[in-house]
Amino acid sequence: MAPYFFYFLAFLAIFSALMVVFSKNPVYSVLFLVMTFFAIAGQYILLNAQFLAVVHIIVYAGAIMVLFLFVVMLLNLNKELEPHKSSLLKLAGVIASGILMLTLIGTFRGATEQVVGAGLSDGLTYNNQVGLVKNLGKVLFSDFLLPFELSSILFLSAMVGAVMLGKRDKEPIEL
Amino acid sequence: MTEIPLQHILFLSTALFFIGVYGFFTRKNMITMLMSVELILNSVNINFIAFNKYLFADKLDGIFFTIFIIVIAAAEAAVAIAIIINLYRSHKSIDVDETNEMKY
Protein backbone atom coordinates (compact mmCIF):
# COMPACT_ATOMS: atom_id res chain seq x y z
CA MET A 1 0.00 0.00 0.00
CA ALA A 2 2.74 2.42 0.98
CA PRO A 3 4.65 2.27 -2.35
CA TYR A 4 1.55 3.34 -4.28
CA PHE A 5 1.16 6.31 -1.97
CA PHE A 6 4.83 7.11 -2.41
CA TYR A 7 4.74 7.08 -6.20
CA PHE A 8 1.49 9.02 -6.32
CA LEU A 9 2.86 11.70 -3.98
CA ALA A 10 6.16 11.82 -5.85
CA PHE A 11 4.35 12.32 -9.15
CA LEU A 12 2.16 14.99 -7.60
CA ALA A 13 5.15 16.81 -6.10
CA ILE A 14 7.16 16.82 -9.31
CA PHE A 15 4.18 17.80 -11.47
CA SER A 16 3.19 20.71 -9.27
CA ALA A 17 6.82 21.82 -8.90
CA LEU A 18 7.05 21.96 -12.69
CA MET A 19 3.85 23.98 -12.75
CA VAL A 20 5.34 26.38 -10.19
CA VAL A 21 8.25 27.04 -12.49
CA PHE A 22 6.38 27.15 -15.78
CA SER A 23 3.13 28.96 -14.99
CA LYS A 24 3.21 32.59 -16.00
CA ASN A 25 0.83 33.95 -13.41
CA PRO A 26 2.49 34.28 -9.96
CA VAL A 27 -0.78 33.50 -8.16
CA TYR A 28 -0.93 30.09 -9.86
CA SER A 29 2.72 29.57 -8.94
CA VAL A 30 1.94 30.14 -5.27
CA LEU A 31 -1.06 27.78 -5.33
CA PHE A 32 0.90 25.02 -7.06
CA LEU A 33 3.67 25.51 -4.51
CA VAL A 34 1.12 24.90 -1.75
CA MET A 35 0.19 21.66 -3.52
CA THR A 36 3.87 20.68 -3.66
CA PHE A 37 4.17 21.28 0.06
CA PHE A 38 1.19 19.06 0.82
CA ALA A 39 2.73 16.29 -1.28
CA ILE A 40 6.04 16.70 0.58
CA ALA A 41 4.18 16.53 3.90
CA GLY A 42 2.69 13.22 2.75
CA GLN A 43 6.21 11.98 2.06
CA TYR A 44 7.20 12.95 5.60
CA ILE A 45 4.33 10.87 7.01
CA LEU A 46 5.47 7.91 4.93
CA LEU A 47 9.00 8.40 6.27
CA ASN A 48 7.88 8.27 9.92
CA ALA A 49 8.20 11.97 10.67
CA GLN A 50 4.61 12.69 11.62
CA PHE A 51 5.22 15.75 13.79
CA LEU A 52 7.43 17.22 11.10
CA ALA A 53 4.67 16.78 8.53
CA VAL A 54 2.27 18.78 10.68
CA VAL A 55 4.86 21.49 11.34
CA HIS A 56 5.63 21.63 7.63
CA ILE A 57 1.99 22.17 6.69
CA ILE A 58 1.46 24.79 9.41
CA VAL A 59 4.61 26.78 8.72
CA TYR A 60 4.80 26.55 4.93
CA ALA A 61 1.24 26.23 3.68
CA GLY A 62 -0.22 28.19 6.56
CA ALA A 63 2.25 31.00 7.08
CA ILE A 64 4.83 31.45 4.35
CA MET A 65 2.62 30.76 1.36
CA VAL A 66 -0.18 32.99 2.64
CA LEU A 67 2.41 35.73 3.10
CA PHE A 68 3.60 35.19 -0.49
CA LEU A 69 0.03 35.27 -1.77
CA PHE A 70 -0.71 38.51 0.03
CA VAL A 71 2.46 40.11 -1.30
CA VAL A 72 1.69 38.97 -4.86
CA MET A 73 -1.76 40.51 -4.63
CA LEU A 74 -0.47 43.63 -2.86
CA LEU A 75 2.09 44.35 -5.55
CA ASN A 76 -0.46 43.79 -8.36
CA LEU A 77 1.44 40.92 -9.89
CA ASN A 78 -1.64 38.82 -10.56
CA LYS A 79 -1.48 39.24 -14.28
CA GLU A 80 0.68 37.76 -16.96
CA LEU A 81 4.04 39.40 -16.61
CA GLU A 82 7.31 38.43 -18.23
CA PRO A 83 6.49 38.92 -21.91
CA HIS A 84 9.57 37.12 -23.14
CA LYS A 85 12.24 35.14 -21.41
CA SER A 86 15.53 35.13 -23.22
CA SER A 87 16.17 31.75 -24.74
CA LEU A 88 19.84 31.97 -23.82
CA LEU A 89 18.87 32.11 -20.16
CA LYS A 90 16.54 29.15 -20.59
CA LEU A 91 19.30 27.19 -22.29
CA ALA A 92 21.68 28.05 -19.46
CA GLY A 93 19.10 26.89 -16.92
CA VAL A 94 18.48 23.62 -18.75
CA ILE A 95 22.19 22.90 -19.06
CA ALA A 96 23.08 23.85 -15.51
CA SER A 97 20.24 21.95 -13.89
CA GLY A 98 19.83 19.08 -16.33
CA ILE A 99 23.41 17.94 -16.63
CA LEU A 100 24.06 18.06 -12.90
CA MET A 101 20.78 16.22 -12.31
CA LEU A 102 21.79 13.47 -14.74
CA THR A 103 25.15 13.18 -12.99
CA LEU A 104 23.56 12.87 -9.57
CA ILE A 105 20.98 10.32 -10.75
CA GLY A 106 23.72 8.25 -12.32
CA THR A 107 25.64 8.39 -9.07
CA PHE A 108 22.63 7.25 -7.07
CA ARG A 109 21.98 4.37 -9.45
CA GLY A 110 25.55 3.21 -9.19
CA ALA A 111 26.17 3.57 -5.48
CA THR A 112 22.92 2.35 -4.11
CA GLU A 113 23.28 -1.21 -2.95
CA GLN A 114 25.74 -0.62 -0.15
CA VAL A 115 23.62 2.08 1.42
CA VAL A 116 20.04 0.88 1.34
CA GLY A 117 18.94 -0.64 4.58
CA ALA A 118 22.39 -0.57 6.13
CA GLY A 119 20.99 0.63 9.41
CA LEU A 120 17.86 -1.46 9.31
CA SER A 121 19.61 -4.74 8.63
CA ASP A 122 21.81 -4.40 11.70
CA GLY A 123 19.12 -5.83 13.90
CA LEU A 124 18.01 -2.44 15.12
CA THR A 125 14.59 -2.52 16.61
CA TYR A 126 12.66 -0.25 14.35
CA ASN A 127 10.32 2.04 16.23
CA ASN A 128 7.71 3.75 14.13
CA GLN A 129 6.68 6.02 16.99
CA VAL A 130 10.02 7.82 16.85
CA GLY A 131 8.73 10.84 14.99
CA LEU A 132 5.91 11.64 17.38
CA VAL A 133 5.94 14.71 19.54
CA LYS A 134 6.78 13.01 22.85
CA ASN A 135 10.12 11.62 21.70
CA LEU A 136 10.92 14.76 19.75
CA GLY A 137 10.24 17.03 22.71
CA LYS A 138 12.43 15.02 25.03
CA VAL A 139 15.39 15.22 22.68
CA LEU A 140 14.73 18.81 21.63
CA PHE A 141 14.81 20.17 25.16
CA SER A 142 17.86 18.15 26.26
CA ASP A 143 20.30 17.58 23.43
CA PHE A 144 19.21 20.36 21.09
CA LEU A 145 18.53 23.04 23.68
CA LEU A 146 21.25 25.43 22.52
CA PRO A 147 20.22 25.39 18.83
CA PHE A 148 16.62 25.84 19.92
CA GLU A 149 17.44 29.00 21.88
CA LEU A 150 19.70 30.28 19.12
CA SER A 151 16.89 29.87 16.61
CA SER A 152 14.63 31.92 18.85
CA ILE A 153 17.24 34.70 18.81
CA LEU A 154 17.41 34.33 15.03
CA PHE A 155 13.66 34.74 14.80
CA LEU A 156 13.75 37.84 16.98
CA SER A 157 16.45 39.46 14.86
CA ALA A 158 14.62 38.51 11.64
CA MET A 159 11.43 40.05 12.99
CA VAL A 160 13.21 43.27 13.96
CA GLY A 161 14.93 43.37 10.57
CA ALA A 162 11.69 42.82 8.67
CA VAL A 163 9.91 45.58 10.58
CA MET A 164 12.83 47.94 10.12
CA LEU A 165 13.06 47.25 6.38
CA GLY A 166 9.34 47.38 5.85
CA LYS A 167 8.42 50.64 7.50
CA ARG A 168 8.16 53.74 5.35
CA ASP A 169 10.64 56.41 6.19
CA LYS A 170 9.53 59.28 3.98
CA GLU A 171 9.56 61.79 6.78
CA PRO A 172 12.24 61.74 9.47
CA ILE A 173 11.13 60.47 12.82
CA GLU A 174 10.80 63.22 15.41
CA LEU A 175 11.21 62.33 19.03
CA MET B 1 5.08 -4.61 3.39
CA THR B 2 7.60 -3.89 0.70
CA GLU B 3 9.95 -1.06 1.49
CA ILE B 4 10.41 1.86 -0.89
CA PRO B 5 13.98 1.88 -2.20
CA LEU B 6 16.08 4.73 -0.88
CA GLN B 7 17.26 5.74 -4.32
CA HIS B 8 13.72 6.48 -5.46
CA ILE B 9 13.38 9.04 -2.68
CA LEU B 10 16.74 10.46 -3.74
CA PHE B 11 15.49 10.69 -7.33
CA LEU B 12 12.45 12.62 -6.13
CA SER B 13 14.52 15.09 -4.13
CA THR B 14 17.04 15.50 -6.95
CA ALA B 15 14.25 16.28 -9.41
CA LEU B 16 12.72 18.83 -7.04
CA PHE B 17 16.12 20.42 -6.40
CA PHE B 18 16.88 20.94 -10.05
CA ILE B 19 13.38 22.13 -10.90
CA GLY B 20 14.08 24.77 -8.26
CA VAL B 21 17.47 25.59 -9.78
CA TYR B 22 15.91 25.95 -13.23
CA GLY B 23 13.24 28.25 -11.85
CA PHE B 24 15.85 30.32 -10.04
CA PHE B 25 17.77 30.81 -13.27
CA THR B 26 14.93 31.53 -15.64
CA ARG B 27 12.31 33.51 -13.73
CA LYS B 28 12.74 37.26 -13.50
CA ASN B 29 10.14 37.97 -10.87
CA MET B 30 11.71 38.15 -7.42
CA ILE B 31 8.80 36.42 -5.68
CA THR B 32 8.97 33.38 -7.93
CA MET B 33 12.73 33.26 -7.48
CA LEU B 34 12.12 33.13 -3.73
CA MET B 35 9.62 30.32 -4.25
CA SER B 36 12.25 28.40 -6.21
CA VAL B 37 14.58 28.77 -3.25
CA GLU B 38 11.88 27.30 -0.99
CA LEU B 39 11.60 24.36 -3.40
CA ILE B 40 15.37 23.77 -3.15
CA LEU B 41 15.28 23.86 0.66
CA ASN B 42 12.42 21.36 0.73
CA SER B 43 14.23 18.90 -1.50
CA VAL B 44 17.13 18.98 0.94
CA ASN B 45 14.67 18.35 3.78
CA ILE B 46 13.39 15.21 2.05
CA ASN B 47 16.96 13.95 1.81
CA PHE B 48 17.56 14.52 5.52
CA ILE B 49 14.41 12.68 6.54
CA ALA B 50 15.05 9.79 4.15
CA PHE B 51 18.60 9.24 5.37
CA ASN B 52 17.42 9.52 8.96
CA LYS B 53 14.90 6.75 8.41
CA TYR B 54 17.01 4.43 6.30
CA LEU B 55 20.38 4.73 8.01
CA PHE B 56 19.81 5.89 11.61
CA ALA B 57 16.30 4.78 12.36
CA ASP B 58 16.67 5.07 16.12
CA LYS B 59 17.99 8.63 16.12
CA LEU B 60 16.31 11.96 15.52
CA ASP B 61 19.14 14.14 14.21
CA GLY B 62 17.80 14.38 10.67
CA ILE B 63 14.39 15.47 11.89
CA PHE B 64 15.96 18.23 13.98
CA PHE B 65 18.07 19.38 11.06
CA THR B 66 14.89 19.66 9.04
CA ILE B 67 13.11 21.58 11.78
CA PHE B 68 15.93 24.10 11.97
CA ILE B 69 15.97 24.41 8.17
CA ILE B 70 12.24 25.23 8.30
CA VAL B 71 12.96 27.86 10.99
CA ILE B 72 15.67 29.48 8.89
CA ALA B 73 13.46 29.37 5.77
CA ALA B 74 10.69 31.17 7.64
CA ALA B 75 13.05 33.90 8.87
CA GLU B 76 14.58 34.24 5.42
CA ALA B 77 11.18 34.55 3.74
CA ALA B 78 10.12 37.29 6.16
CA VAL B 79 13.25 39.37 5.59
CA ALA B 80 13.24 38.79 1.82
CA ILE B 81 9.62 39.87 1.51
CA ALA B 82 10.37 43.02 3.51
CA ILE B 83 13.20 43.80 1.10
CA ILE B 84 10.96 43.09 -1.91
CA ILE B 85 8.23 45.42 -0.65
CA ASN B 86 10.79 48.12 0.03
CA LEU B 87 12.20 47.67 -3.47
CA TYR B 88 8.75 47.90 -5.02
CA ARG B 89 8.15 51.20 -3.25
CA SER B 90 11.25 52.80 -4.68
CA HIS B 91 11.35 51.19 -8.14
CA LYS B 92 7.70 50.25 -8.85
CA SER B 93 8.96 46.90 -10.10
CA ILE B 94 10.42 43.70 -8.72
CA ASP B 95 11.95 42.53 -11.97
CA VAL B 96 15.52 41.54 -11.24
CA ASP B 97 16.75 42.92 -14.55
CA GLU B 98 15.51 46.42 -13.79
CA THR B 99 16.74 46.62 -10.24
CA ASN B 100 20.45 47.10 -10.43
CA GLU B 101 20.61 49.28 -7.35
CA MET B 102 19.01 48.99 -3.96
CA LYS B 103 19.88 52.35 -2.43
CA TYR B 104 17.18 54.92 -2.95
Boltz contact constraints between the chains, C-beta under 6 A:
constraints:
  - contact:
      token1: [A, 3]
      token2: [B, 4]
      max_distance: 6.0
  - contact:
      token1: [A, 6]
      token2: [B, 4]
      max_distance: 6.0
  - contact:
      token1: [A, 10]
      token2: [B, 12]
      max_distance: 6.0
  - contact:
      token1: [A, 14]
      token2: [B, 15]
      max_distance: 6.0
  - contact:
      token1: [A, 17]
      token2: [B, 16]
      max_distance: 6.0
  - contact:
      token1: [A, 17]
      token2: [B, 19]
      max_distance: 6.0
  - contact:
      token1: [A, 17]
      token2: [B, 39]
      max_distance: 6.0
  - contact:
      token1: [A, 21]
      token2: [B, 19]
      max_distance: 6.0
  - contact:
      token1: [A, 21]
      token2: [B, 23]
      max_distance: 6.0
  - contact:
      token1: [A, 26]
      token2: [B, 31]
      max_distance: 6.0
  - contact:
      token1: [A, 26]
      token2: [B, 32]
      max_distance: 6.0
  - contact:
      token1: [A, 29]
      token2: [B, 32]
      max_distance: 6.0
  - contact:
      token1: [A, 33]
      token2: [B, 35]
      max_distance: 6.0
  - contact:
      token1: [A, 40]
      token2: [B, 42]
      max_distance: 6.0
  - contact:
      token1: [A, 44]
      token2: [B, 49]
      max_distance: 6.0
  - contact:
      token1: [A, 47]
      token2: [B, 49]
      max_distance: 6.0
  - contact:
      token1: [A, 47]
      token2: [B, 53]
      max_distance: 6.0
  - contact:
      token1: [A, 48]
      token2: [B, 53]
      max_distance: 6.0
  - contact:
      token1: [A, 49]
      token2: [B, 49]
      max_distance: 6.0
  - contact:
      token1: [A, 49]
      token2: [B, 63]
      max_distance: 6.0
  - contact:
      token1: [A, 52]
      token2: [B, 63]
      max_distance: 6.0
  - contact:
      token1: [A, 52]
      token2: [B, 66]
      max_distance: 6.0
  - contact:
      token1: [A, 59]
      token2: [B, 70]
      max_distance: 6.0
  - contact:
      token1: [A, 59]
      token2: [B, 74]
      max_distance: 6.0
  - contact:
      token1: [A, 64]
      token2: [B, 77]
      max_distance: 6.0
  - contact:
      token1: [A, 71]
      token2: [B, 81]
      max_distance: 6.0
  - contact:
      token1: [A, 72]
      token2: [B, 31]
      max_distance: 6.0
  - contact:
      token1: [A, 75]
      token2: [B, 88]
      max_distance: 6.0
  - contact:
      token1: [A, 82]
      token2: [B, 28]
      max_distance: 6.0
  - contact:
      token1: [A, 85]
      token2: [B, 26]
      max_distance: 6.0
  - contact:
      token1: [A, 89]
      token2: [B, 26]
      max_distance: 6.0
  - contact:
      token1: [A, 90]
      token2: [B, 26]
      max_distance: 6.0
  - contact:
      token1: [A, 93]
      token2: [B, 22]
      max_distance: 6.0
  - contact:
      token1: [A, 93]
      token2: [B, 25]
      max_distance: 6.0
  - contact:
      token1: [A, 93]
      token2: [B, 26]
      max_distance: 6.0
  - contact:
      token1: [A, 97]
      token2: [B, 18]
      max_distance: 6.0
  - contact:
      token1: [A, 97]
      token2: [B, 21]
      max_distance: 6.0
  - contact:
      token1: [A, 97]
      token2: [B, 22]
      max_distance: 6.0
  - contact:
      token1: [A, 101]
      token2: [B, 14]
      max_distance: 6.0
  - contact:
      token1: [A, 101]
      token2: [B, 18]
      max_distance: 6.0
  - contact:
      token1: [A, 104]
      token2: [B, 14]
      max_distance: 6.0
  - contact:
      token1: [A, 108]
      token2: [B, 7]
      max_distance: 6.0
  - contact:
      token1: [A, 108]
      token2: [B, 10]
      max_distance: 6.0
  - contact:
      token1: [A, 112]
      token2: [B, 7]
      max_distance: 6.0
  - contact:
      token1: [A, 116]
      token2: [B, 6]
      max_distance: 6.0
  - contact:
      token1: [A, 119]
      token2: [B, 55]
      max_distance: 6.0
  - contact:
      token1: [A, 119]
      token2: [B, 56]
      max_distance: 6.0
  - contact:
      token1: [A, 119]
      token2: [B, 57]
      max_distance: 6.0
  - contact:
      token1: [A, 124]
      token2: [B, 57]
      max_distance: 6.0
  - contact:
      token1: [A, 124]
      token2: [B, 58]
      max_distance: 6.0
  - contact:
      token1: [A, 126]
      token2: [B, 57]
      max_distance: 6.0
  - contact:
      token1: [A, 139]
      token2: [B, 60]
      max_distance: 6.0
  - contact:
      token1: [A, 144]
      token2: [B, 64]
      max_distance: 6.0
  - contact:
      token1: [A, 151]
      token2: [B, 71]
      max_distance: 6.0
  - contact:
      token1: [A, 154]
      token2: [B, 75]
      max_distance: 6.0
  - contact:
      token1: [A, 155]
      token2: [B, 75]
      max_distance: 6.0
  - contact:
      token1: [A, 158]
      token2: [B, 75]
      max_distance: 6.0
  - contact:
      token1: [A, 158]
      token2: [B, 78]
      max_distance: 6.0
  - contact:
      token1: [A, 158]
      token2: [B, 79]
      max_distance: 6.0
  - contact:
      token1: [A, 161]
      token2: [B, 79]
      max_distance: 6.0
  - contact:
      token1: [A, 162]
      token2: [B, 78]
      max_distance: 6.0
  - contact:
      token1: [A, 162]
      token2: [B, 79]
      max_distance: 6.0
  - contact:
      token1: [A, 162]
      token2: [B, 82]
      max_distance: 6.0
  - contact:
      token1: [A, 165]
      token2: [B, 82]
      max_distance: 6.0
  - contact:
      token1: [A, 165]
      token2: [B, 83]
      max_distance: 6.0
  - contact:
      token1: [A, 165]
      token2: [B, 86]
      max_distance: 6.0
  - contact:
      token1: [A, 166]
      token2: [B, 82]
      max_distance: 6.0
  - contact:
      token1: [A, 166]
      token2: [B, 85]
      max_distance: 6.0
